[in-house]
Amino acid sequence: MSSSDWYVIGHRNPDADAICAAIGHAAYLNATGEVGVRAARCGELPPRVAVVLKKAGLQAPDLVDDVRPTAGSICRDEVVSVCEDDTFLCAYRLMVENEVRAVPVLNEEGERAAALFGFVAVVAATFDGWAWSEKVVG
């Protein structure tokens, strides 16, 4: 399995419907032009499911024991950024239009000029002086 593959999986304790649905949906996605889609499972293959797959002439999906998302798996191909001279409103509009919660702030050379400008910064600037608590930002 490579890091560019993405997986269709059922639930954590796979039964026949979870395994067969993963195999079928991965096949559908590959047939419709998606690249690198593979069926996988998140638990041991039950003996009854092994029999079903054998009768159908199908290989058991690979076991994936860690399905936590990584930074690389959830990042965007195109980074939405703002320049350090952009207005607050410009940064906010870009975040809303692109459905992102934070954008890097770049200088004129395209290098990172400041920490990420994020949703909390927008709220903080909007409600300056509002009493922040851990339940809001933590």
Number of C-alpha atoms within 10 A of each C-alpha: 10 6 8 11 11 17 19 20 25 21 13 13 13 18 19 17 12 20 25 21 15 22 22 14 16 22 16 13 15 14 10 9 9 12 12 15 18 20 23 22 26 20 16 14 18 12 10 11 18 17 12 14 17 12 9 9 9 12 10 18 20 17 14 15 12 7 11 7 8 8 8 10 12 8 9 10 7 6 11 16 18 23 20 16 11 11 11 14 10 13 22 20 12 17 20 13 8 10 10 15 16 21 20 19 21 19 13 10 8 11 11 16 14 12 11 16 19 17 16 13 15 17 11 14 12 10 11 10 8 10 8 12 8 6 6 8 7 6
